[in-house]
Each structure stands twice: as C-alpha cells, then as structure tokens.
Amino acid sequence: MALGVKGLFSFPNPVNEVAARVVAGGVVVMCAAAIGFRQPWLLVPITYGFWARVLTGPTMSPLGQLATRVLAPRLATARPVAGPPKRFAQAMGTGFSTLALVLWFGFSEHLAAWVVLGLLAGAASLESLAGYCLGCRMFALLMRAGVVPESVCLECSDLRLRHPELAVGQGASA
C-alpha cells in the first residue's frame, strides 16, 4: 500500500519508547565512531537520519526502521509514549547534527563540529541508557511557558489520559 504525501510526512503518536531508546543508542554509536575515528563523512548519515525521522518518523530512516521493525520488538514489550515530545527531540537532534555538518564542511571548524557532535552524543546517551529525553523535557518546559500550545499534546498536559490511576479518587487508598 502506497503512502500519500500526508502519510509519508507524519510522525507516529504514540511512539514506542523502546524503539526511541534503540534509535538513540544507534546515534550514540555513530557519533562516537565519527569522533573516535575522525570520520567526518559520518556526519552525513547522522544528519540525514535526524532529518528523515523528524519529517517522516521511522519511515525514511534506516536506523528508525531497524529499531522499530527488528531490534525493539526483540528487546522488550512496546511502551507507548506521546509522539510530539519525541518529534521535538528529533528536531533538536536535527539542529545539532546539521550544525555539526555545516561547521565541518561549510566553515572548516572541525573542533567546533566535534564539540557539537559530542553534545548530541551526550543527549542521545541519556535517552538510550537512562531513558531521560532532554528534548522531551525542553518540550514540557515550552508547554508550561505557553510557547507550545496545549492542543499540540493533550496527553502531555494531562497525565491522567495515559495514567487513569492518577485521577482524583481513583487507585489511591487512604
């Protein structure tokens, strides 16, 4: 079945947290390889991957496909989480990876490119190893500040939608 343009340029909601952490682990490995082996060409697939995931979810991302179709199902039961914060996190990765690519190839600022890529690897490590998504935290702060409207992620603004046990008078014993 062919995807239409609207279907292609969509992001899943909810997102499988396990797959997101696997993708983050892949990003860490690629960033570490680029920095450790001094392979700036790896900036191209890293950047492409982020652009593909922010625009199409895992659809056009080889790493996203590997994570969602092969690795995550074998690692653990899917854990659905809200999609908009994860897309925002991918957008932050897109910004960092694109900046590193432009610094290296556009301005020959090699040290700066490695520093930016190292920061990206650090954020991806937190997601992959600890399940702490910096982009998701930033998204939540922007929602609280009113920059991101509540309508973008109703589930994010009211945890009771995902966790009914948090509703007043339910699930708590005095």
DRENDO-1510 file (C-alpha; in Angstrom, 1 decimal, always signed):
<recs>
REC; n; res; u; v; w
REC; 1; MET; +0.0; +0.0; +0.0 .
REC; 2; ALA; +1.5; +3.3; -1.1 .
REC; 3; LEU; +1.7; +6.2; +1.4 .
REC; 4; GLY; +0.4; +9.6; +0.3 .
REC; 5; VAL; +2.4; +12.7; +0.9 .
REC; 6; LYS; +0.5; +13.4; +4.1 .
REC; 7; GLY; +1.0; +9.9; +5.3 .
REC; 8; LEU; +4.7; +10.0; +4.4 .
REC; 9; PHE; +5.3; +13.3; +6.2 .
REC; 10; SER; +3.8; +12.3; +9.5 .
REC; 11; PHE; +5.1; +11.3; +12.9 .
REC; 12; PRO; +3.7; +8.4; +15.0 .
REC; 13; ASN; +1.7; +9.2; +18.0 .
REC; 14; PRO; +2.2; +7.3; +20.3 .
REC; 15; VAL; +5.8; +6.3; +19.9 .
REC; 16; ASN; +7.4; +3.1; +21.2 .
REC; 17; GLU; +9.8; +4.3; +23.9 .
REC; 18; VAL; +11.9; +1.1; +23.4 .
REC; 19; ALA; +12.4; +1.9; +19.8 .
REC; 20; ALA; +13.2; +5.5; +20.6 .
REC; 21; ARG; +15.9; +4.4; +23.0 .
REC; 22; VAL; +17.3; +2.0; +20.4 .
REC; 23; VAL; +17.5; +4.8; +17.9 .
REC; 24; ALA; +19.3; +6.9; +20.5 .
REC; 25; GLY; +21.7; +4.1; +21.0 .
REC; 26; GLY; +22.4; +4.0; +17.3 .
REC; 27; VAL; +23.0; +7.7; +17.3 .
REC; 28; VAL; +25.5; +7.4; +20.1 .
REC; 29; VAL; +27.4; +4.7; +18.3 .
REC; 30; MET; +27.6; +6.7; +15.1 .
REC; 31; CYS; +28.6; +9.9; +16.9 .
REC; 32; ALA; +31.3; +8.0; +18.9 .
REC; 33; ALA; +32.6; +6.4; +15.7 .
REC; 34; ALA; +32.7; +9.8; +13.9 .
REC; 35; ILE; +34.6; +11.4; +16.7 .
REC; 36; GLY; +36.7; +8.5; +17.8 .
REC; 37; PHE; +37.9; +7.5; +14.3 .
REC; 38; ARG; +37.9; +11.1; +13.0 .
REC; 39; GLN; +35.4; +10.2; +10.2 .
REC; 40; PRO; +33.6; +13.4; +9.3 .
REC; 41; TRP; +31.7; +11.6; +6.4 .
REC; 42; LEU; +29.6; +10.0; +9.2 .
REC; 43; LEU; +28.1; +13.5; +9.8 .
REC; 44; VAL; +26.1; +13.0; +6.5 .
REC; 45; PRO; +24.2; +9.8; +7.6 .
REC; 46; ILE; +23.7; +11.1; +11.1 .
REC; 47; THR; +22.2; +14.3; +9.8 .
REC; 48; TYR; +20.2; +12.5; +7.2 .
REC; 49; GLY; +18.8; +10.2; +9.8 .
REC; 50; PHE; +17.6; +13.1; +12.0 .
REC; 51; TRP; +16.0; +14.9; +9.1 .
REC; 52; ALA; +14.3; +11.7; +8.0 .
REC; 53; ARG; +13.0; +10.9; +11.5 .
REC; 54; VAL; +11.7; +14.4; +12.2 .
REC; 55; LEU; +9.9; +14.6; +8.8 .
REC; 56; THR; +8.6; +11.1; +8.5 .
REC; 57; GLY; +9.1; +9.3; +11.8 .
REC; 58; PRO; +10.9; +6.0; +11.2 .
REC; 59; THR; +9.6; +5.6; +7.6 .
REC; 60; MET; +12.6; +7.1; +5.7 .
REC; 61; SER; +15.2; +6.4; +8.4 .
REC; 62; PRO; +17.3; +3.2; +8.1 .
REC; 63; LEU; +18.1; +3.4; +11.8 .
REC; 64; GLY; +14.4; +4.1; +12.6 .
REC; 65; GLN; +13.4; +1.0; +10.5 .
REC; 66; LEU; +16.0; -1.2; +12.2 .
REC; 67; ALA; +14.9; +0.0; +15.6 .
REC; 68; THR; +11.1; -0.3; +15.1 .
REC; 69; ARG; +10.9; -3.4; +13.0 .
REC; 70; VAL; +13.8; -5.6; +14.2 .
REC; 71; LEU; +15.5; -4.6; +17.4 .
REC; 72; ALA; +12.9; -3.1; +19.7 .
REC; 73; PRO; +10.4; -5.9; +19.3 .
REC; 74; ARG; +13.1; -8.4; +20.3 .
REC; 75; LEU; +14.2; -6.4; +23.3 .
REC; 76; ALA; +11.0; -5.6; +25.2 .
REC; 77; THR; +7.3; -5.1; +25.1 .
REC; 78; ALA; +6.4; -1.8; +23.4 .
REC; 79; ARG; +6.0; +1.1; +25.8 .
REC; 80; PRO; +3.9; +3.8; +24.2 .
REC; 81; VAL; +4.7; +7.4; +25.0 .
REC; 82; ALA; +3.4; +10.7; +23.5 .
REC; 83; GLY; +4.8; +11.4; +20.0 .
REC; 84; PRO; +5.0; +15.2; +19.9 .
REC; 85; PRO; +7.8; +15.5; +22.6 .
REC; 86; LYS; +9.8; +12.8; +20.8 .
REC; 87; ARG; +9.4; +14.6; +17.5 .
REC; 88; PHE; +10.6; +17.8; +19.2 .
REC; 89; ALA; +13.7; +15.8; +20.5 .
REC; 90; GLN; +14.3; +14.6; +16.9 .
REC; 91; ALA; +14.1; +18.3; +15.8 .
REC; 92; MET; +16.7; +19.2; +18.3 .
REC; 93; GLY; +18.9; +16.4; +17.0 .
REC; 94; THR; +18.3; +17.7; +13.5 .
REC; 95; GLY; +19.6; +21.1; +14.6 .
REC; 96; PHE; +22.7; +19.8; +16.3 .
REC; 97; SER; +23.6; +17.4; +13.6 .
REC; 98; THR; +23.0; +19.9; +10.8 .
REC; 99; LEU; +25.1; +22.5; +12.7 .
REC; 100; ALA; +28.0; +20.0; +13.1 .
REC; 101; LEU; +27.8; +19.2; +9.4 .
REC; 102; VAL; +27.8; +22.9; +8.4 .
REC; 103; LEU; +30.6; +23.7; +10.8 .
REC; 104; TRP; +32.8; +20.9; +9.3 .
REC; 105; PHE; +32.1; +21.1; +5.6 .
REC; 106; GLY; +30.9; +24.7; +5.3 .
REC; 107; PHE; +33.4; +26.5; +7.6 .
REC; 108; SER; +36.2; +24.0; +8.3 .
REC; 109; GLU; +35.6; +24.5; +12.0 .
REC; 110; HIS; +36.5; +20.9; +12.9 .
REC; 111; LEU; +36.9; +21.2; +16.6 .
REC; 112; ALA; +33.5; +23.0; +16.9 .
REC; 113; ALA; +31.9; +20.3; +14.8 .
REC; 114; TRP; +33.2; +17.6; +17.1 .
REC; 115; VAL; +32.1; +19.5; +20.2 .
REC; 116; VAL; +28.6; +19.9; +18.8 .
REC; 117; LEU; +28.5; +16.2; +17.9 .
REC; 118; GLY; +29.8; +15.3; +21.3 .
REC; 119; LEU; +26.9; +17.3; +22.9 .
REC; 120; LEU; +24.5; +15.4; +20.7 .
REC; 121; ALA; +26.1; +12.1; +21.7 .
REC; 122; GLY; +25.7; +13.1; +25.3 .
REC; 123; ALA; +22.0; +13.8; +24.9 .
REC; 124; ALA; +21.4; +10.6; +23.0 .
REC; 125; SER; +23.3; +8.7; +25.7 .
REC; 126; LEU; +21.0; +10.0; +28.4 .
REC; 127; GLU; +18.0; +8.8; +26.3 .
REC; 128; SER; +19.4; +5.5; +25.3 .
REC; 129; LEU; +20.9; +4.4; +28.7 .
REC; 130; ALA; +18.8; +6.2; +31.3 .
REC; 131; GLY; +15.5; +6.9; +29.4 .
REC; 132; TYR; +16.0; +10.6; +30.1 .
REC; 133; CYS; +15.0; +12.6; +27.0 .
REC; 134; LEU; +16.4; +16.2; +27.1 .
REC; 135; GLY; +14.2; +17.2; +24.1 .
REC; 136; CYS; +11.1; +15.9; +25.9 .
REC; 137; ARG; +12.0; +17.9; +29.0 .
REC; 138; MET; +12.5; +21.0; +26.9 .
REC; 139; PHE; +9.1; +20.4; +25.2 .
REC; 140; ALA; +7.5; +20.2; +28.6 .
REC; 141; LEU; +9.1; +23.4; +29.7 .
REC; 142; LEU; +7.9; +25.1; +26.5 .
REC; 143; MET; +4.4; +23.9; +27.1 .
REC; 144; ARG; +4.4; +25.2; +30.7 .
REC; 145; ALA; +5.7; +28.6; +29.3 .
REC; 146; GLY; +2.9; +28.7; +26.8 .
REC; 147; VAL; +5.2; +28.5; +23.8 .
REC; 148; VAL; +3.9; +25.1; +22.7 .
REC; 149; PRO; +0.1; +25.2; +22.8 .
REC; 150; GLU; -1.7; +22.6; +25.0 .
REC; 151; SER; -3.6; +21.4; +21.9 .
REC; 152; VAL; -0.3; +20.1; +20.4 .
REC; 153; CYS; -0.1; +17.3; +23.0 .
REC; 154; LEU; -3.2; +17.0; +25.2 .
REC; 155; GLU; -1.7; +13.8; +26.6 .
REC; 156; CYS; +1.4; +15.7; +27.7 .
REC; 157; SER; -0.6; +18.3; +29.6 .
REC; 158; ASP; -2.7; +15.8; +31.4 .
REC; 159; LEU; -1.0; +12.6; +32.6 .
REC; 160; ARG; -4.4; +11.2; +33.7 .
REC; 161; LEU; -5.1; +10.5; +30.0 .
REC; 162; ARG; -2.3; +7.9; +29.9 .
REC; 163; HIS; -2.4; +7.0; +33.6 .
REC; 164; PRO; -6.0; +6.9; +34.8 .
REC; 165; GLU; -4.8; +5.8; +38.2 .
REC; 166; LEU; -3.7; +9.4; +38.8 .
REC; 167; ALA; -7.3; +10.7; +38.6 .
REC; 168; VAL; -8.7; +12.1; +41.8 .
REC; 169; GLY; -10.4; +9.4; +43.9 .
REC; 170; GLN; -9.1; +6.5; +41.8 .
REC; 171; GLY; -6.5; +4.0; +42.7 .
REC; 172; ALA; -5.4; +5.7; +45.9 .
REC; 173; SER; -6.0; +4.2; +49.3 .
REC; 174; ALA; -6.0; +6.4; +52.4 .
</recs>
